[in-house]
Amino acid sequence: MTQVETVASLADAARQVGGDAAYFGGGTVLMRAVNAGEGPARLIRAADPALRDVRVSGDRVRLGAGVTMAQVLRERDLEFLHPVARQIGGPQVRAMGTVGGNLFAPHPYGDFAVALLALGADVTLANGGTARPLDDVLRDRDRAPVLVSAVEFSRPRDGAFGFHKVSRVKPKGVSVLAIAVHAPQSAGRIQGARVAWGAMGPAPMRGNAVERVLEGATLDAITIDRAAQVATEGLTPPTDALATSWYRSEVAGVHLKRLLTSMGGR
């Protein structure tokens, strides 16, 4: 029988995780394995209330790793993330699923991580030290599992951030694909474009080819068409029970075009 142990801090949890022990946050993925008799012998929880903190200071946002999707939806200052959190599972999943857990959710889950990747989030780990770019944590997550204490990023300007999810079951189905775009503009031109894809590889991935098209351009019909043409460059869309690799590749550009157009493309 799996045992659940509660420790005072995330640092304490990090010292125990490994071998027969796994960290237990919201449990939306882990409990499936436990209920199937395939989970670890011990689950370690941290009682640190800072894990549930939401801090907004100026244009900087800091979310504790234990912040749930339901909590995100209650925060007015996080309204730009409501369309993301609202499309993650049903009410029970949103009440339990956490920001930190979503960073490690296997394909085809992890929609919130897609949004944070597009926003250029940095990740603070349980052992403290210098924050790491989320890009690096996602790249290494299967090779070097870590415990996350918080994520931090800049709040986007109005109209600069967009998210689009394609699913076969609405409103709570898992992703056929997901796209997040952060395209801030200065003097009518995009500066600092970041594009992220979900369910188009083993983990959320940057859309570098699309970013190159958007950077320095105006968000007009010509730019959007060019971005759609290179939508899948550098991606490795998988085949699974939801869709084939071919299908994901075929529709990615169409959905990217729709998202960019909704963000103000003419």
Residue pairs with C-beta under 8 A, 6 or more apart in sequence:
2 34
2 39
2 40
2 41
2 42
2 43
3 41
3 42
3 43
4 24
4 42
4 43
4 45
5 16
5 42
5 43
5 44
5 45
6 44
6 45
6 46
6 47
7 13
7 16
7 44
7 45
7 46
7 47
8 46
8 47
8 48
9 46
9 47
9 48
10 46
10 48
10 51
10 65
10 126
10 147
10 149
11 126
11 127
11 128
12 46
13 23
13 44
13 45
13 46
13 126
13 147
14 23
14 126
14 127
14 147
16 42
16 44
17 23
17 44
17 147
20 40
20 41
20 42
21 40
21 41
21 42
21 43
21 44
22 30
22 39
22 40
22 42
22 43
22 44
23 43
23 44
23 45
23 46
23 147
24 30
24 43
24 44
24 45
25 45
25 65
25 66
25 98
25 100
25 101
26 66
26 68
26 96
26 97
26 98
26 101
27 34
27 43
27 96
28 89
28 93
28 96
28 97
28 101
29 101
29 105
29 106
29 109
30 39
30 43
31 39
33 39
34 40
34 43
46 66
50 64
50 149
50 150
51 64
51 65
51 66
51 67
51 100
51 149
51 150
52 64
52 66
52 67
52 68
52 71
53 62
53 63
53 64
53 67
53 150
54 61
54 62
54 63
54 64
54 67
54 71
54 72
54 75
54 77
54 78
55 61
55 62
55 63
56 62
56 75
56 77
56 78
56 155
59 154
59 155
60 152
60 153
60 154
60 155
61 77
61 78
61 152
61 153
61 154
61 155
62 150
62 151
62 152
63 72
63 99
63 150
63 151
63 152
64 99
64 100
64 149
64 150
65 98
65 99
65 100
65 101
65 147
65 148
65 149
65 150
65 151
66 98
66 99
66 100
67 98
67 99
68 94
68 95
68 96
68 97
68 98
68 99
69 85
69 88
69 89
69 93
69 94
69 95
69 97
69 98
69 112
70 85
70 91
70 94
70 95
72 78
72 81
72 82
72 84
72 85
72 99
73 82
73 85
73 86
73 94
77 155
80 155
80 156
80 161
81 112
81 115
83 163
84 111
84 112
84 114
84 115
84 163
84 180
85 94
85 112
86 94
86 171
87 111
87 165
87 167
87 171
87 172
88 94
88 97
88 102
88 111
88 112
88 172
89 97
89 172
90 172
93 172
99 112
99 116
99 151
100 147
100 148
100 149
100 151
102 109
102 110
102 111
102 112
102 113
103 110
103 113
103 116
103 123
103 134
103 137
103 138
103 141
103 148
103 151
104 110
104 141
104 145
105 113
107 199
107 201
107 202
107 203
107 238
107 240
108 174
108 175
108 176
108 198
108 199
108 240
108 242
109 174
109 175
110 198
110 203
110 204
111 165
111 175
111 178
111 198
113 134
113 138
113 198
113 203
113 204
114 163
114 178
114 179
114 180
114 196
114 197
114 198
114 204
115 161
115 163
115 180
115 196
116 134
116 151
116 153
117 134
117 135
117 138
117 180
117 194
117 196
117 204
117 206
118 161
118 163
118 180
118 181
118 182
118 194
118 195
118 196
119 153
119 154
119 156
119 161
119 180
119 182
119 194
120 133
120 134
120 153
120 154
120 182
120 194
121 133
121 134
121 151
121 152
121 153
122 131
122 132
122 133
122 134
122 151
122 152
122 153
123 131
123 132
123 133
123 134
123 137
123 148
123 150
123 151
124 131
124 148
124 149
124 150
124 151
124 152
125 132
125 146
125 147
125 148
125 149
126 146
126 147
126 148
126 149
128 149
131 152
134 151
135 206
137 146
137 148
138 203
138 204
138 205
139 203
141 203
142 202
142 203
156 182
156 184
157 184
159 263
159 264
160 182
160 183
160 184
160 185
160 263
161 180
161 181
161 182
161 183
162 180
162 181
162 183
162 259
162 260
162 262
162 263
163 178
163 179
163 180
163 181
163 259
164 178
164 179
164 180
164 255
164 258
164 259
164 262
165 175
165 177
165 178
165 179
165 198
166 175
166 176
166 177
166 178
166 251
166 255
167 173
167 174
167 175
167 176
168 176
168 242
174 199
174 242
175 198
175 199
175 242
176 199
176 242
176 243
176 247
176 248
176 251
177 197
177 198
177 199
177 200
177 237
177 243
177 248
177 251
177 252
177 255
178 197
178 198
178 199
179 195
179 196
179 197
179 198
179 207
179 252
179 255
179 256
179 259
180 195
180 196
180 198
181 193
181 194
181 195
181 196
181 214
181 259
181 260
181 263
182 192
182 193
182 194
182 195
183 190
183 193
183 194
183 214
183 219
183 260
183 263
184 190
184 191
184 192
185 191
185 219
188 218
189 216
189 217
189 218
190 214
190 215
190 216
190 217
190 218
190 219
191 215
191 216
192 215
193 210
193 211
193 214
193 215
194 206
194 211
195 206
195 207
195 208
195 210
195 211
195 214
196 204
196 205
196 206
196 207
197 204
197 205
197 206
197 207
197 235
197 252
198 204
199 237
199 238
199 242
199 248
200 232
200 235
200 236
200 237
200 248
200 252
201 235
201 236
201 237
201 238
202 236
202 238
205 234
205 235
205 236
207 231
207 234
207 235
208 233
208 234
209 230
209 231
209 233
209 234
210 227
210 230
210 231
210 233
210 256
212 230
213 223
213 226
213 227
213 230
214 223
214 227
217 223
219 260
219 263
219 264
219 265
219 266
220 265
220 266
221 265
221 266
223 260
223 265
224 257
224 260
224 261
224 265
225 257
227 256
227 257
227 260
228 253
228 254
228 256
228 257
228 260
229 253
231 252
231 253
231 256
232 248
232 249
232 252
232 253
235 249
235 252
237 245
237 248
237 249
237 252
238 245
238 248
239 245
239 246
